[in-house]
Amino acid sequence: MKEKIQNAMRNIPSMDKILSMPWIGKYEAEIGRDSVKSVISGVLDDQREKIFKDPDVAFDTGKIAAEAEKRLKTRAHKSLRPVVNATGVVLYTNLGRALLAKEAVDAVNSVAANYSTLEYSPETGSRGHRNDHVEWLLCRLTGAEAAIVVNNNAAAVILSLGALAKDKETVISRGELVEIGGSFRIPEIMALSGSRMVEVGTTNKTHLRDYESAITEETAMILKVHTSNFSVQGFTSSVPREELATMAHANDLVFMEDLGSGMLVKMDGPALKGDPTVKECIESGVDLVTFSGDKLLGGPQIGVIAGSACLVDKLRQHQLLRALRVDKMTLAAFEATLRLYLKEETGSIPTFRMINRDAEDMKRQAKRFKRKLSGLLGKTRLRSVFLDVIPVNDTVGGGAFPGSELPGYAVSLKLPELGSTGKLAEKLRLLSVPVITGASEDRLLFHVRTLSEKDEKWILDGFREMFSLNREKAESSD
Ligand SMILES: *Cc1c(COP(=O)(O)O)cnc(C)c1O
């Protein structure tokens, strides 16, 4: 056994042998010789471990080199890079949620590469505050007296609870103890903030009297949380905002709502009914509203707390704010996005545009894209190519409008010679620009709602890459 292991160990290629292979050079240029060495040494270690477990394990230098090259490849290209979202889910959290408007991207560029007025007022030549760039805009657009921004909505909720209800009680309906996105869980957030959670009512019904009987000397806040990612059907009831507000104020309590998605102007369409705008929340008596910048609002990742001036002023004093403060690039993108709302140019905001797309327009796009794909796949050796345009249901995503179905169109594709749909989906994910698709039964789906012209080009280039087709030739004969 021992001898067997020693023999197998001797057959492992040396580091120098792999370093002398011709393809190594390009990886050294990308990530440096030391990083290349450390990747290879990881592969060799794994190989040794395999031999200890099973001295008969089959291996050869070619296989080891291939494994090393595979690992080097993932290190050599940028890890955070664009993908094509062909899923029809407009706010796809794992794919970065909202796309920024061009105006917002330009604003990021100009403050990123230059010094800026981040915390400086040219008028007085003295210190300004980073929050000032967006506060007046938020107030104009929501009717709030004051507003403050932090890193994201989770931070907005933690800061507010910590500043206004620490060591006191916060009353919340059992129907609103939600978990969103796997890591935002109301009970944990509450515990983290130092406020004691008092649950009232039941999962499907909570009445005003449930809240009233829970109020004690220790109560500081009534919290309402938007049940963003699910809906309870059947016999349900919750207390209207106006009633909660009246009750909270009669008892000298803060009434806060975690709205989740910050809808600044009403979106129409049957799928999008029912949710209030931030302004409507504030008008119905909510003292503080918290929401994200990168959901329905269509801006960068940011958390907003908007509402009563005296409460927001308490948040401004809190030490935690320094740790949750927003970066200049985010602020630039946010200010530019809010200005589009101010000018009523919501059509320039990609999230807005994609959610409100016209069905006929998507159908035309799907037909056009199908023709392009068909032309390209006709140049391959594939004998069976199944392409169709079909109606599909898209969604808003990002925990906004649970169960919302946006009627859209997709190009469906099946290439049986390449194996299962799952296999084809994987090949598309592994392209230089990964393409993330939808699927239905045995077909792969390209939902066009979330596809720009550039995305279509990326998909076509991806298929050329997959079939090693010459790009110029393919394009000139299009
Ligand atoms: C999305 C959401 C959050 C978390 O917001 P982030 O900006 O992702 O931190 C919190 N509460 C509700 C109700 C949400 O919908």
PDBQT file of the ligand as one rigid body, heavy atoms in Angstrom, charges set to zero:
ROOT
HETATM    1  C1  LIG A 501     -36.202  43.930  -0.156  1.00  0.00    +0.000 C 
HETATM    2  C2  LIG A 501     -36.720  44.207   1.169  1.00  0.00    +0.000 A 
HETATM    3  C3  LIG A 501     -35.831  44.419   2.234  1.00  0.00    +0.000 A 
HETATM    4  C4  LIG A 501     -34.351  44.364   2.070  1.00  0.00    +0.000 C 
HETATM    5  O1  LIG A 501     -33.922  45.476   1.320  1.00  0.00    +0.000 OA
HETATM    6  P1  LIG A 501     -32.389  45.593   0.855  1.00  0.00    +0.000 P 
HETATM    7  O2  LIG A 501     -32.340  46.901   0.147  1.00  0.00    +0.000 OA
HETATM    8  O3  LIG A 501     -32.142  44.422  -0.010  1.00  0.00    +0.000 OA
HETATM    9  O4  LIG A 501     -31.557  45.584   2.080  1.00  0.00    +0.000 OA
HETATM   10  C5  LIG A 501     -36.374  44.683   3.484  1.00  0.00    +0.000 A 
HETATM   11  N1  LIG A 501     -37.695  44.723   3.675  1.00  0.00    +0.000 NA
HETATM   12  C6  LIG A 501     -38.589  44.528   2.682  1.00  0.00    +0.000 A 
HETATM   13  C7  LIG A 501     -40.051  44.590   2.970  1.00  0.00    +0.000 C 
HETATM   14  C8  LIG A 501     -38.123  44.268   1.383  1.00  0.00    +0.000 A 
HETATM   15  O5  LIG A 501     -38.983  44.064   0.384  1.00  0.00    +0.000 OA
ENDROOT
TORSDOF 0
